[in-house]
Amino acid sequence: MAEEVVLLTNPIHGDGVAILERHARLIVAPDTKADTLRQLARGVSGIIVRAQLPDDIADHAPGLKGIVRHGVGLDFIPVPQATAKGIVVANLPGSNTNAVAEYVFAAILDLRRGAAVFDRDLRDAGWDRSRSRAEKTTEISPDTLGIIGVGAIGSRVAQIAGNGFGMRVIGTSRRTGNLPAGVQEVELDRIFEEADVVVLSCTLTDETRGLVDARRLALMKPTAVLINVSRGAVIETSSLRDALITGQIAGAALDVHDLHPLPQDDPIYSCPNLMLSPHVAAITATSSRVMSTGAAEEMCRILAGEPPLNCVNPEVLGS
């Protein structure tokens, strides 16, 4: 039997590596350029994905049995093309839910309470300058939090908001009438009109692309903030930039962007009251180990001819 080879688009946690190395030889891509991944995919049996795969990756990997997402979102994987080739695709629902939800509240508190700004001003400008900022900050406990995309992450955000901070929670989901207890289902525009904090945790689809446009930003309160842990394309970035520069909204936090990595000369850097991070909401030491071991175990099942625990294209099983 030929040696099984698994391609890792990026390094994974050592515990995941240890699981895989008992069953396959590993190749770690030196970069995630499309041509690099196409070349390395030749002769591999599996790919564990942490970066965008080219749509034609299956055409360059005739022996490919399975693709496993190191995480949840499937937009990095050309699922229809893989399905057409009979390639199993799996992901890890819930593996980073808590990490992303905690990031949401770190971002909200940063924007609303500004602990880092107090620290900076205390060091650079002194006690009085730092202390003078306090009366401009606001508490979040009496406010309304609106969630667009009340799936696993949105549900956890809602739980923390309601039970931890006593916030009123409103939301929308693709599956109407199925929101968890404590979340009032409302129409999309009402979220922008009523929420003091708008959280984007929806899947990127044709319907959600550009969902946050100039019209909806204009519906928001001037004191409201926007948090995006979804995908960059859910927001019309130029419209958000204008809203921040003009003070139409009070602030925003973006963990995802139109381009990854975010170019150093991107005009978004010049926006006021904006917290930026490099797509790390889902990444902690805790979640990285869970995702890596989970992805490794799913890949081992696929290599052994067994169905993964969470196959996203079950029609290929047994084909």
Number of C-alpha atoms within 10 A of each C-alpha: 3 4 11 16 23 29 24 25 25 16 17 21 16 13 14 20 18 12 18 22 14 9 17 20 15 17 17 16 17 13 12 18 14 15 13 13 24 18 13 20 27 18 17 23 24 28 27 26 23 19 20 17 21 16 15 13 22 24 15 16 19 14 17 26 21 25 28 30 26 29 26 18 16 19 15 15 21 18 19 13 15 23 18 11 16 20 24 26 29 28 25 22 15 16 23 23 21 19 20 25 24 17 19 24 15 13 25 23 16 16 24 19 19 18 12 11 14 20 14 13 17 15 11 11 12 13 13 10 13 17 12 11 14 13 8 9 12 15 10 18 14 12 19 21 27 33 30 23 22 27 22 17 25 27 22 18 27 26 20 16 22 18 11 11 14 15 20 20 22 25 26 26 20 13 10 9 10 13 20 16 9 16 21 14 21 14 11 17 14 17 26 25 17 18 24 24 26 25 27 24 26 22 20 18 13 9 9 16 16 16 19 20 16 17 12 16 25 17 16 25 17 16 15 23 25 26 25 23 25 25 23 20 18 26 24 17 19 12 17 23 19 16 22 22 16 12 14 18 23 22 25 26 22 22 22 24 23 14 10 12 10 16 12 8 8 9 11 19 14 12 17 16 16 21 17 16 13 12 18 13 24 23 16 14 10 13 20 22 18 21 26 26 22 22 29 26 18 28 32 23 15 24 21 10 12 13 19 23 14 14 20 17 16 16 12 17 15 9 9
